[in-house]
Structure formats: C-alpha cells, structure tokens
C-alpha cells in the first residue's frame, strides 16, 4: 500500500479544462473479476432510457474520427469497439 501523500489541484481550472476542451480523466483500479461482473450487472440494471438520453451518437471504432465532429445536437458520442 502506498504511503500517504498530498497535492493541490486548482478545481476551477480542472473543471474548465474538462468541460471546455472535452477532456477526460482515465484511471484503473486493481479489482478482480467479481468487481467487474458487479459493475456489468449494475449497468445492466439501469433503465433503458439512461444510456439513450446520455449518448446522442455512437460511432464504430474504424470511424472514430467522426466522434470528434462538432454538431449542435450532439451531447456525448461513444466509440463502439465491438458490437
């Protein structure tokens, strides 16, 4: 287990960068298959409208460039790696 440590973050700047420049924070957690299955189950229990309202467009991975095209009607675009 790592030793305790501290750092400072300018929350306003972080928020602006995330929202205005469509950035993301990606990380990983050391969890096992049980945790992965639990997450899949939890997402599967979400109402059908949840993802339909959240995602306005899905593009295949071989056309991923389209995910970055600007549109007045797009809220979030997902890249689909497998169907």
N, CA, C and O atoms as a CHARMM CRD file, in Angstrom:
* protein
*
  332
    1    1 UNK  N      0.85000  -1.17500   0.00000 PROA 1      0.00000
    2    1 UNK  CA     0.00000   0.00000   0.00000 PROA 1      0.00000
    3    1 UNK  C      0.89600   1.23900   0.00000 PROA 1      0.00000
    4    1 UNK  O      1.88500   1.28400   0.73100 PROA 1      0.00000
    5    2 UNK  N      0.55500   2.25400  -0.82200 PROA 2      0.00000
    6    2 UNK  CA     1.39400   3.45600  -0.87900 PROA 2      0.00000
    7    2 UNK  C      1.31600   4.25900   0.41000 PROA 2      0.00000
    8    2 UNK  O      0.34400   4.19400   1.16300 PROA 2      0.00000
    9    3 UNK  N      2.37600   5.01300   0.62700 PROA 3      0.00000
   10    3 UNK  CA     2.41700   5.90700   1.78300 PROA 3      0.00000
   11    3 UNK  C      1.48600   7.09600   1.53700 PROA 3      0.00000
   12    3 UNK  O      1.25500   7.45900   0.38300 PROA 3      0.00000
   13    4 UNK  N      0.94400   7.71400   2.59900 PROA 4      0.00000
   14    4 UNK  CA     0.10700   8.89700   2.42400 PROA 4      0.00000
   15    4 UNK  C      0.89400  10.03300   1.76700 PROA 4      0.00000
   16    4 UNK  O      2.08500  10.20300   2.03000 PROA 4      0.00000
   17    5 UNK  N      0.22500  10.80500   0.91600 PROA 5      0.00000
   18    5 UNK  CA     0.82400  11.95600   0.27300 PROA 5      0.00000
   19    5 UNK  C     -0.27000  12.95200  -0.06700 PROA 5      0.00000
   20    5 UNK  O     -1.44000  12.58300  -0.16400 PROA 5      0.00000
   21    6 UNK  N      0.09700  14.19800  -0.24700 PROA 6      0.00000
   22    6 UNK  CA    -0.88300  15.23200  -0.56300 PROA 6      0.00000
   23    6 UNK  C     -0.43400  16.01300  -1.79000 PROA 6      0.00000
   24    6 UNK  O      0.74900  16.05000  -2.12900 PROA 6      0.00000
   25    7 UNK  N     -1.40800  16.63600  -2.44800 PROA 7      0.00000
   26    7 UNK  CA    -1.12800  17.51900  -3.57200 PROA 7      0.00000
   27    7 UNK  C     -2.30000  18.48300  -3.69800 PROA 7      0.00000
   28    7 UNK  O     -3.37900  18.23000  -3.16300 PROA 7      0.00000
   29    8 UNK  N     -2.08700  19.57900  -4.40000 PROA 8      0.00000
   30    8 UNK  CA    -3.13400  20.57600  -4.58200 PROA 8      0.00000
   31    8 UNK  C     -3.58300  20.61500  -6.03600 PROA 8      0.00000
   32    8 UNK  O     -2.78000  20.43500  -6.95200 PROA 8      0.00000
   33    9 UNK  N     -4.86600  20.85100  -6.23300 PROA 9      0.00000
   34    9 UNK  CA    -5.44900  20.94000  -7.57100 PROA 9      0.00000
   35    9 UNK  C     -6.28300  22.20900  -7.63400 PROA 9      0.00000
   36    9 UNK  O     -7.06700  22.48300  -6.72500 PROA 9      0.00000
   37   10 UNK  N     -6.12200  22.98000  -8.69300 PROA 10     0.00000
   38   10 UNK  CA    -6.96300  24.14400  -8.94000 PROA 10     0.00000
   39   10 UNK  C     -8.26600  23.60400  -9.53100 PROA 10     0.00000
   40   10 UNK  O     -8.35100  23.34100 -10.73100 PROA 10     0.00000
   41   11 UNK  N     -9.26900  23.44200  -8.68500 PROA 11     0.00000
   42   11 UNK  CA   -10.53000  22.83700  -9.10800 PROA 11     0.00000
   43   11 UNK  C    -11.21700  23.58900 -10.22400 PROA 11     0.00000
   44   11 UNK  O    -11.78700  22.97200 -11.12400 PROA 11     0.00000
   45   12 UNK  N    -11.17400  24.91900 -10.18600 PROA 12     0.00000
   46   12 UNK  CA   -11.79600  25.71100 -11.24100 PROA 12     0.00000
   47   12 UNK  C    -11.13800  25.49500 -12.58500 PROA 12     0.00000
   48   12 UNK  O    -11.81300  25.34400 -13.60400 PROA 12     0.00000
   49   13 UNK  N     -9.81300  25.48100 -12.58100 PROA 13     0.00000
   50   13 UNK  CA    -9.09700  25.26100 -13.84600 PROA 13     0.00000
   51   13 UNK  C     -9.34200  23.84300 -14.35600 PROA 13     0.00000
   52   13 UNK  O     -9.54600  23.63900 -15.55200 PROA 13     0.00000
   53   14 UNK  N     -9.32300  22.86200 -13.45200 PROA 14     0.00000
   54   14 UNK  CA    -9.59000  21.47700 -13.83700 PROA 14     0.00000
   55   14 UNK  C    -10.97200  21.37000 -14.46600 PROA 14     0.00000
   56   14 UNK  O    -11.12800  20.76200 -15.52500 PROA 14     0.00000
   57   15 UNK  N    -11.97200  21.95600 -13.81900 PROA 15     0.00000
   58   15 UNK  CA   -13.34100  21.89600 -14.33900 PROA 15     0.00000
   59   15 UNK  C    -13.42000  22.54500 -15.71800 PROA 15     0.00000
   60   15 UNK  O    -14.02600  21.99000 -16.63400 PROA 15     0.00000
   61   16 UNK  N    -12.81100  23.71400 -15.86500 PROA 16     0.00000
   62   16 UNK  CA   -12.83900  24.40300 -17.16000 PROA 16     0.00000
   63   16 UNK  C    -12.18000  23.55500 -18.24500 PROA 16     0.00000
   64   16 UNK  O    -12.73200  23.41300 -19.33600 PROA 16     0.00000
   65   17 UNK  N    -11.02500  23.00100 -17.96100 PROA 17     0.00000
   66   17 UNK  CA   -10.32500  22.16400 -18.94500 PROA 17     0.00000
   67   17 UNK  C    -11.17900  20.95400 -19.32800 PROA 17     0.00000
   68   17 UNK  O    -11.26000  20.59900 -20.50400 PROA 17     0.00000
   69   18 UNK  N    -11.81500  20.32300 -18.34300 PROA 18     0.00000
   70   18 UNK  CA   -12.62400  19.12600 -18.60600 PROA 18     0.00000
   71   18 UNK  C    -13.82500  19.46900 -19.48300 PROA 18     0.00000
   72   18 UNK  O    -14.11600  18.76800 -20.45200 PROA 18     0.00000
   73   19 UNK  N    -14.51500  20.54800 -19.13900 PROA 19     0.00000
   74   19 UNK  CA   -15.74800  20.89100 -19.84200 PROA 19     0.00000
   75   19 UNK  C    -15.48500  21.60000 -21.16600 PROA 19     0.00000
   76   19 UNK  O    -16.03200  21.21000 -22.19800 PROA 19     0.00000
   77   20 UNK  N    -14.65900  22.63000 -21.14400 PROA 20     0.00000
   78   20 UNK  CA   -14.47200  23.43800 -22.34600 PROA 20     0.00000
   79   20 UNK  C    -13.66300  22.72600 -23.43400 PROA 20     0.00000
   80   20 UNK  O    -13.83700  23.00800 -24.61900 PROA 20     0.00000
   81   21 UNK  N    -12.79200  21.81600 -23.04100 PROA 21     0.00000
   82   21 UNK  CA   -11.94500  21.13600 -24.01900 PROA 21     0.00000
   83   21 UNK  C    -12.23800  19.64400 -24.09200 PROA 21     0.00000
   84   21 UNK  O    -11.45800  18.87100 -24.64800 PROA 21     0.00000
   85   22 UNK  N    -13.38000  19.25000 -23.51900 PROA 22     0.00000
   86   22 UNK  CA   -13.86100  17.86800 -23.60300 PROA 22     0.00000
   87   22 UNK  C    -12.77700  16.86600 -23.22400 PROA 22     0.00000
   88   22 UNK  O    -12.54400  15.89200 -23.93900 PROA 22     0.00000
   89   23 UNK  N    -12.12200  17.10900 -22.10500 PROA 23     0.00000
   90   23 UNK  CA   -11.07200  16.21800 -21.62800 PROA 23     0.00000
   91   23 UNK  C    -11.65600  15.19200 -20.67400 PROA 23     0.00000
   92   23 UNK  O    -12.77600  15.34900 -20.18800 PROA 23     0.00000
   93   24 UNK  N    -10.90600  14.15900 -20.41300 PROA 24     0.00000
   94   24 UNK  CA   -11.35700  13.10100 -19.51600 PROA 24     0.00000
   95   24 UNK  C    -10.23100  12.68800 -18.59200 PROA 24     0.00000
   96   24 UNK  O     -9.05400  12.83900 -18.91900 PROA 24     0.00000
   97   25 UNK  N    -10.60100  12.17200 -17.45000 PROA 25     0.00000
   98   25 UNK  CA    -9.64400  11.58300 -16.52400 PROA 25     0.00000
   99   25 UNK  C     -9.87700  10.08100 -16.59400 PROA 25     0.00000
  100   25 UNK  O    -10.99700   9.60900 -16.39700 PROA 25     0.00000
  101   26 UNK  N     -8.82800   9.34100 -16.87200 PROA 26     0.00000
  102   26 UNK  CA    -8.94100   7.89700 -17.00600 PROA 26     0.00000
  103   26 UNK  C     -8.01100   7.25600 -16.00000 PROA 26     0.00000
  104   26 UNK  O     -6.87200   7.68900 -15.82300 PROA 26     0.00000
  105   27 UNK  N     -8.49600   6.24100 -15.35600 PROA 27     0.00000
  106   27 UNK  CA    -7.66800   5.54800 -14.37300 PROA 27     0.00000
  107   27 UNK  C     -8.04200   4.08200 -14.31900 PROA 27     0.00000
  108   27 UNK  O     -8.92800   3.61900 -15.03700 PROA 27     0.00000
  109   28 UNK  N     -7.37100   3.38600 -13.48000 PROA 28     0.00000
  110   28 UNK  CA    -7.70000   1.98000 -13.30100 PROA 28     0.00000
  111   28 UNK  C     -7.64900   1.65400 -11.81800 PROA 28     0.00000
  112   28 UNK  O     -6.99100   2.33100 -11.02800 PROA 28     0.00000
  113   29 UNK  N     -8.34500   0.62500 -11.47600 PROA 29     0.00000
  114   29 UNK  CA    -8.39000   0.16200 -10.09500 PROA 29     0.00000
  115   29 UNK  C     -8.06000  -1.31800 -10.10800 PROA 29     0.00000
  116   29 UNK  O     -8.53800  -2.06700 -10.96100 PROA 29     0.00000
  117   30 UNK  N     -7.26500  -1.71900  -9.18600 PROA 30     0.00000
  118   30 UNK  CA    -6.95200  -3.13400  -9.08200 PROA 30     0.00000
  119   30 UNK  C     -8.13400  -3.85000  -8.45100 PROA 30     0.00000
  120   30 UNK  O     -8.26000  -3.91000  -7.22800 PROA 30     0.00000
  121   31 UNK  N     -8.98300  -4.38400  -9.28700 PROA 31     0.00000
  122   31 UNK  CA   -10.11300  -5.15500  -8.79600 PROA 31     0.00000
  123   31 UNK  C    -10.18500  -6.43300  -9.60400 PROA 31     0.00000
  124   31 UNK  O     -9.62900  -6.53300 -10.69800 PROA 31     0.00000
  125   32 UNK  N    -10.86600  -7.38600  -9.05600 PROA 32     0.00000
  126   32 UNK  CA   -10.92000  -8.68900  -9.69000 PROA 32     0.00000
  127   32 UNK  C    -12.16000  -8.88700 -10.53600 PROA 32     0.00000
  128   32 UNK  O    -12.99100  -7.98700 -10.65900 PROA 32     0.00000
  129   33 UNK  N    -12.27800 -10.05300 -11.11000 PROA 33     0.00000
  130   33 UNK  CA   -13.42600 -10.38300 -11.96200 PROA 33     0.00000
  131   33 UNK  C    -14.77100 -10.20300 -11.24800 PROA 33     0.00000
  132   33 UNK  O    -15.76300  -9.83400 -11.87700 PROA 33     0.00000
  133   34 UNK  N    -14.80500 -10.45700  -9.96000 PROA 34     0.00000
  134   34 UNK  CA   -16.06100 -10.29500  -9.20700 PROA 34     0.00000
  135   34 UNK  C    -16.53600  -8.84500  -9.27700 PROA 34     0.00000
  136   34 UNK  O    -17.72600  -8.58600  -9.46200 PROA 34     0.00000
  137   35 UNK  N    -15.60700  -7.90300  -9.13000 PROA 35     0.00000
  138   35 UNK  CA   -15.97200  -6.49500  -9.18100 PROA 35     0.00000
  139   35 UNK  C    -16.41000  -6.08800 -10.58700 PROA 35     0.00000
  140   35 UNK  O    -17.34700  -5.30600 -10.74500 PROA 35     0.00000
  141   36 UNK  N    -15.73800  -6.61400 -11.59900 PROA 36     0.00000
  142   36 UNK  CA   -16.10700  -6.30900 -12.98100 PROA 36     0.00000
  143   36 UNK  C    -17.51800  -6.81500 -13.26400 PROA 36     0.00000
  144   36 UNK  O    -18.33100  -6.09900 -13.84800 PROA 36     0.00000
  145   37 UNK  N    -17.80900  -8.05000 -12.85000 PROA 37     0.00000
  146   37 UNK  CA   -19.15200  -8.60300 -13.06100 PROA 37     0.00000
  147   37 UNK  C    -20.20900  -7.78700 -12.32300 PROA 37     0.00000
  148   37 UNK  O    -21.30800  -7.58100 -12.83800 PROA 37     0.00000
  149   38 UNK  N    -19.87900  -7.32300 -11.12000 PROA 38     0.00000
  150   38 UNK  CA   -20.82700  -6.49800 -10.36300 PROA 38     0.00000
  151   38 UNK  C    -21.11900  -5.19800 -11.10100 PROA 38     0.00000
  152   38 UNK  O    -22.26500  -4.74900 -11.13200 PROA 38     0.00000
  153   39 UNK  N    -20.09600  -4.59000 -11.69700 PROA 39     0.00000
  154   39 UNK  CA   -20.30100  -3.36200 -12.46100 PROA 39     0.00000
  155   39 UNK  C    -21.16100  -3.61900 -13.69400 PROA 39     0.00000
  156   39 UNK  O    -22.04900  -2.82600 -14.00900 PROA 39     0.00000
  157   40 UNK  N    -20.90500  -4.71200 -14.38600 PROA 40     0.00000
  158   40 UNK  CA   -21.70700  -5.07100 -15.55600 PROA 40     0.00000
  159   40 UNK  C    -23.15900  -5.27900 -15.13900 PROA 40     0.00000
  160   40 UNK  O    -24.07700  -4.81400 -15.81400 PROA 40     0.00000
  161   41 UNK  N    -23.36300  -5.97600 -14.03300 PROA 41     0.00000
  162   41 UNK  CA   -24.72400  -6.20600 -13.54500 PROA 41     0.00000
  163   41 UNK  C    -25.41200  -4.89900 -13.18700 PROA 41     0.00000
  164   41 UNK  O    -26.58400  -4.70200 -13.51000 PROA 41     0.00000
  165   42 UNK  N    -24.68600  -4.00000 -12.51800 PROA 42     0.00000
  166   42 UNK  CA   -25.27000  -2.71700 -12.11800 PROA 42     0.00000
  167   42 UNK  C    -25.66700  -1.90600 -13.34300 PROA 42     0.00000
  168   42 UNK  O    -26.75400  -1.33000 -13.37800 PROA 42     0.00000
  169   43 UNK  N    -24.79600  -1.85500 -14.34900 PROA 43     0.00000
  170   43 UNK  CA   -25.13500  -1.12700 -15.57400 PROA 43     0.00000
  171   43 UNK  C    -26.31600  -1.77400 -16.28600 PROA 43     0.00000
  172   43 UNK  O    -27.15300  -1.08800 -16.87200 PROA 43     0.00000
  173   44 UNK  N    -26.37100  -3.09900 -16.22900 PROA 44     0.00000
  174   44 UNK  CA   -27.49100  -3.81000 -16.84600 PROA 44     0.00000
  175   44 UNK  C    -28.81300  -3.53800 -16.16200 PROA 44     0.00000
  176   44 UNK  O    -29.86900  -3.67000 -16.78100 PROA 44     0.00000
  177   45 UNK  N    -28.77300  -3.16000 -14.89400 PROA 45     0.00000
  178   45 UNK  CA   -29.98700  -2.85800 -14.14000 PROA 45     0.00000
  179   45 UNK  C    -30.48700  -1.42300 -14.35900 PROA 45     0.00000
  180   45 UNK  O    -31.58700  -1.07400 -13.93200 PROA 45     0.00000
  181   46 UNK  N    -29.67700  -0.60300 -15.02300 PROA 46     0.00000
  182   46 UNK  CA   -30.08700   0.78300 -15.25900 PROA 46     0.00000
  183   46 UNK  C    -31.26400   0.79000 -16.22600 PROA 46     0.00000
  184   46 UNK  O    -31.35800  -0.08200 -17.09000 PROA 46     0.00000
  185   47 UNK  N    -32.16000   1.76000 -16.09200 PROA 47     0.00000
  186   47 UNK  CA   -33.28600   1.82700 -17.02900 PROA 47     0.00000
  187   47 UNK  C    -32.79400   2.00400 -18.46800 PROA 47     0.00000
  188   47 UNK  O    -31.73800   2.58800 -18.70900 PROA 47     0.00000
  189   48 UNK  N    -33.56400   1.50000 -19.39700 PROA 48     0.00000
  190   48 UNK  CA   -33.16500   1.53500 -20.80200 PROA 48     0.00000
  191   48 UNK  C    -32.92100   2.95000 -21.30200 PROA 48     0.00000
  192   48 UNK  O    -32.03000   3.17300 -22.12100 PROA 48     0.00000
  193   49 UNK  N    -33.70200   3.90500 -20.81900 PROA 49     0.00000
  194   49 UNK  CA   -33.57500   5.28700 -21.27400 PROA 49     0.00000
  195   49 UNK  C    -32.27300   5.94200 -20.81800 PROA 49     0.00000
  196   49 UNK  O    -31.86900   6.95800 -21.38300 PROA 49     0.00000
  197   50 UNK  N    -31.61200   5.38300 -19.80900 PROA 50     0.00000
  198   50 UNK  CA   -30.44000   6.02000 -19.23000 PROA 50     0.00000
  199   50 UNK  C    -29.36500   6.30700 -20.27700 PROA 50     0.00000
  200   50 UNK  O    -28.95700   7.45400 -20.45600 PROA 50     0.00000
  201   51 UNK  N    -28.91200   5.26600 -20.96500 PROA 51     0.00000
  202   51 UNK  CA   -27.87600   5.46600 -21.98400 PROA 51     0.00000
  203   51 UNK  C    -28.42100   6.17400 -23.21600 PROA 51     0.00000
  204   51 UNK  O    -27.70000   6.92800 -23.87000 PROA 51     0.00000
  205   52 UNK  N    -29.69500   5.93500 -23.53800 PROA 52     0.00000
  206   52 UNK  CA   -30.27100   6.59900 -24.70700 PROA 52     0.00000
  207   52 UNK  C    -30.28300   8.11500 -24.52800 PROA 52     0.00000
  208   52 UNK  O    -30.05700   8.85400 -25.48600 PROA 52     0.00000
  209   53 UNK  N    -30.54600   8.58100 -23.30600 PROA 53     0.00000
  210   53 UNK  CA   -30.55800  10.01700 -23.04000 PROA 53     0.00000
  211   53 UNK  C    -29.15400  10.58100 -22.89500 PROA 53     0.00000
  212   53 UNK  O    -28.91100  11.74000 -23.23400 PROA 53     0.00000
  213   54 UNK  N    -28.23400   9.77700 -22.39700 PROA 54     0.00000
  214   54 UNK  CA   -26.87700  10.24200 -22.16100 PROA 54     0.00000
  215   54 UNK  C    -26.07400  10.32400 -23.45500 PROA 54     0.00000
  216   54 UNK  O    -25.37400  11.30600 -23.70000 PROA 54     0.00000
  217   55 UNK  N    -26.18000   9.29400 -24.27200 PROA 55     0.00000
  218   55 UNK  CA   -25.42600   9.23600 -25.53100 PROA 55     0.00000
  219   55 UNK  C    -26.32000   9.65800 -26.68700 PROA 55     0.00000
  220   55 UNK  O    -27.41300   9.12200 -26.87100 PROA 55     0.00000
  221   56 UNK  N    -25.85100  10.61100 -27.45100 PROA 56     0.00000
  222   56 UNK  CA   -26.62700  11.04500 -28.60600 PROA 56     0.00000
  223   56 UNK  C    -26.09500  10.46600 -29.91200 PROA 56     0.00000
  224   56 UNK  O    -26.73800  10.57800 -30.95600 PROA 56     0.00000
  225   57 UNK  N    -24.90400   9.84000 -29.84600 PROA 57     0.00000
  226   57 UNK  CA   -24.33900   9.26200 -31.06600 PROA 57     0.00000
  227   57 UNK  C    -23.32000   8.19700 -30.69600 PROA 57     0.00000
  228   57 UNK  O    -22.56300   8.35300 -29.73900 PROA 57     0.00000
  229   58 UNK  N    -23.30800   7.10400 -31.46900 PROA 58     0.00000
  230   58 UNK  CA   -22.32100   6.03600 -31.30700 PROA 58     0.00000
  231   58 UNK  C    -21.68600   5.80900 -32.67300 PROA 58     0.00000
  232   58 UNK  O    -22.38200   5.65700 -33.67600 PROA 58     0.00000
  233   59 UNK  N    -20.35100   5.78700 -32.69900 PROA 59     0.00000
  234   59 UNK  CA   -19.64600   5.55900 -33.96400 PROA 59     0.00000
  235   59 UNK  C    -18.76500   4.32000 -33.82200 PROA 59     0.00000
  236   59 UNK  O    -18.25300   4.04600 -32.73700 PROA 59     0.00000
  237   60 UNK  N    -18.58600   3.56700 -34.91300 PROA 60     0.00000
  238   60 UNK  CA   -17.70800   2.39600 -34.84800 PROA 60     0.00000
  239   60 UNK  C    -16.24200   2.81700 -34.74200 PROA 60     0.00000
  240   60 UNK  O    -15.86900   3.90800 -35.17400 PROA 60     0.00000
  241   61 UNK  N    -15.43400   1.96500 -34.17600 PROA 61     0.00000
  242   61 UNK  CA   -14.02800   2.30700 -33.94400 PROA 61     0.00000
  243   61 UNK  C    -13.29200   2.61900 -35.24800 PROA 61     0.00000
  244   61 UNK  O    -12.36800   3.43200 -35.25000 PROA 61     0.00000
  245   62 UNK  N    -13.68400   1.99100 -36.34500 PROA 62     0.00000
  246   62 UNK  CA   -12.98800   2.26200 -37.60800 PROA 62     0.00000
  247   62 UNK  C    -13.35900   3.63600 -38.18800 PROA 62     0.00000
  248   62 UNK  O    -12.76700   4.07100 -39.17600 PROA 62     0.00000
  249   63 UNK  N    -14.33800   4.31700 -37.57300 PROA 63     0.00000
  250   63 UNK  CA   -14.70800   5.67800 -37.97200 PROA 63     0.00000
  251   63 UNK  C    -14.60900   6.62700 -36.78500 PROA 63     0.00000
  252   63 UNK  O    -15.37400   7.58600 -36.68400 PROA 63     0.00000
  253   64 UNK  N    -13.66500   6.35600 -35.88700 PROA 64     0.00000
  254   64 UNK  CA   -13.58300   7.11300 -34.63700 PROA 64     0.00000
  255   64 UNK  C    -13.43600   8.61800 -34.84000 PROA 64     0.00000
  256   64 UNK  O    -13.82700   9.39500 -33.96900 PROA 64     0.00000
  257   65 UNK  N    -12.88300   9.04100 -35.96800 PROA 65     0.00000
  258   65 UNK  CA   -12.73800  10.46700 -36.23400 PROA 65     0.00000
  259   65 UNK  C    -14.07000  11.19700 -36.21300 PROA 65     0.00000
  260   65 UNK  O    -14.12900  12.37500 -35.85800 PROA 65     0.00000
  261   66 UNK  N    -15.13300  10.50800 -36.58900 PROA 66     0.00000
  262   66 UNK  CA   -16.46400  11.11700 -36.58200 PROA 66     0.00000
  263   66 UNK  C    -16.91000  11.48400 -35.17400 PROA 66     0.00000
  264   66 UNK  O    -17.76800  12.35000 -35.00200 PROA 66     0.00000
  265   67 UNK  N    -16.34000  10.84100 -34.17500 PROA 67     0.00000
  266   67 UNK  CA   -16.70600  11.14600 -32.78500 PROA 67     0.00000
  267   67 UNK  C    -16.30200  12.55500 -32.39100 PROA 67     0.00000
  268   67 UNK  O    -16.83000  13.10100 -31.42200 PROA 67     0.00000
  269   68 UNK  N    -15.38000  13.14600 -33.12000 PROA 68     0.00000
  270   68 UNK  CA   -14.87800  14.47000 -32.78700 PROA 68     0.00000
  271   68 UNK  C    -15.49200  15.57500 -33.64100 PROA 68     0.00000
  272   68 UNK  O    -15.14900  16.74700 -33.48400 PROA 68     0.00000
  273   69 UNK  N    -16.39600  15.20600 -34.54200 PROA 69     0.00000
  274   69 UNK  CA   -17.05300  16.20500 -35.36700 PROA 69     0.00000
  275   69 UNK  C    -18.05000  16.98900 -34.52400 PROA 69     0.00000
  276   69 UNK  O    -18.79500  16.41200 -33.73200 PROA 69     0.00000
  277   70 UNK  N    -18.05900  18.29800 -34.69900 PROA 70     0.00000
  278   70 UNK  CA   -18.96300  19.15200 -33.93700 PROA 70     0.00000
  279   70 UNK  C    -20.36100  19.11900 -34.53200 PROA 70     0.00000
  280   70 UNK  O    -20.54100  19.03600 -35.74700 PROA 70     0.00000
  281   71 UNK  N    -21.34700  19.18700 -33.64300 PROA 71     0.00000
  282   71 UNK  CA   -22.73900  19.20000 -34.05200 PROA 71     0.00000
  283   71 UNK  C    -23.54400  19.93500 -32.98300 PROA 71     0.00000
  284   71 UNK  O    -23.23400  19.84100 -31.79500 PROA 71     0.00000
  285   72 UNK  N    -24.55300  20.65100 -33.39500 PROA 72     0.00000
  286   72 UNK  CA   -25.39100  21.37300 -32.43700 PROA 72     0.00000
  287   72 UNK  C    -26.29900  20.43500 -31.65700 PROA 72     0.00000
  288   72 UNK  O    -26.85100  20.83500 -30.63200 PROA 72     0.00000
  289   73 UNK  N    -26.47000  19.20400 -32.11100 PROA 73     0.00000
  290   73 UNK  CA   -27.38500  18.27700 -31.44800 PROA 73     0.00000
  291   73 UNK  C    -26.66900  17.20000 -30.64700 PROA 73     0.00000
  292   73 UNK  O    -27.32500  16.43400 -29.94100 PROA 73     0.00000
  293   74 UNK  N    -25.34800  17.11600 -30.73100 PROA 74     0.00000
  294   74 UNK  CA   -24.61100  16.06900 -30.03300 PROA 74     0.00000
  295   74 UNK  C    -24.31200  16.47900 -28.59800 PROA 74     0.00000
  296   74 UNK  O    -23.80500  17.57100 -28.34200 PROA 74     0.00000
  297   75 UNK  N    -24.63300  15.58700 -27.66800 PROA 75     0.00000
  298   75 UNK  CA   -24.28300  15.79400 -26.26300 PROA 75     0.00000
  299   75 UNK  C    -23.01800  14.99700 -25.96100 PROA 75     0.00000
  300   75 UNK  O    -22.00200  15.56700 -25.56400 PROA 75     0.00000
  301   76 UNK  N    -23.07800  13.70400 -26.14500 PROA 76     0.00000
  302   76 UNK  CA   -21.92200  12.83000 -25.94600 PROA 76     0.00000
  303   76 UNK  C    -21.91600  11.76700 -27.03400 PROA 76     0.00000
  304   76 UNK  O    -22.95800  11.24200 -27.42400 PROA 76     0.00000
  305   77 UNK  N    -20.72800  11.46900 -27.50900 PROA 77     0.00000
  306   77 UNK  CA   -20.54200  10.42800 -28.52000 PROA 77     0.00000
  307   77 UNK  C    -19.69000   9.32600 -27.91900 PROA 77     0.00000
  308   77 UNK  O    -18.70800   9.59300 -27.22500 PROA 77     0.00000
  309   78 UNK  N    -20.06800   8.09300 -28.18800 PROA 78     0.00000
  310   78 UNK  CA   -19.29000   6.94100 -27.71600 PROA 78     0.00000
  311   78 UNK  C    -18.67100   6.25600 -28.92500 PROA 78     0.00000
  312   78 UNK  O    -19.23900   6.26500 -30.01700 PROA 78     0.00000
  313   79 UNK  N    -17.52000   5.67300 -28.72200 PROA 79     0.00000
  314   79 UNK  CA   -16.87200   4.87500 -29.76700 PROA 79     0.00000
  315   79 UNK  C    -17.10000   3.41600 -29.40700 PROA 79     0.00000
  316   79 UNK  O    -16.73800   2.96700 -28.31900 PROA 79     0.00000
  317   80 UNK  N    -17.70700   2.68200 -30.33500 PROA 80     0.00000
  318   80 UNK  CA   -18.03400   1.27400 -30.10700 PROA 80     0.00000
  319   80 UNK  C    -16.90300   0.40000 -30.64600 PROA 80     0.00000
  320   80 UNK  O    -16.57800   0.45600 -31.83200 PROA 80     0.00000
  321   81 UNK  N    -16.31000  -0.40100 -29.77400 PROA 81     0.00000
  322   81 UNK  CA   -15.19100  -1.24500 -30.15700 PROA 81     0.00000
  323   81 UNK  C    -15.64500  -2.59600 -30.67300 PROA 81     0.00000
  324   81 UNK  O    -14.96600  -3.18500 -31.51400 PROA 81     0.00000
  325   82 UNK  N    -16.74700  -3.09400 -30.20700 PROA 82     0.00000
  326   82 UNK  CA   -17.31100  -4.36100 -30.69100 PROA 82     0.00000
  327   82 UNK  C    -18.82000  -4.26200 -30.64000 PROA 82     0.00000
  328   82 UNK  O    -19.38200  -3.54200 -29.81400 PROA 82     0.00000
  329   83 UNK  N    -19.47200  -4.99200 -31.53000 PROA 83     0.00000
  330   83 UNK  CA   -20.94300  -4.98600 -31.48300 PROA 83     0.00000
  331   83 UNK  C    -21.46100  -6.34400 -31.10400 PROA 83     0.00000
  332   83 UNK  O    -22.67300  -6.53900 -31.01100 PROA 83     0.00000
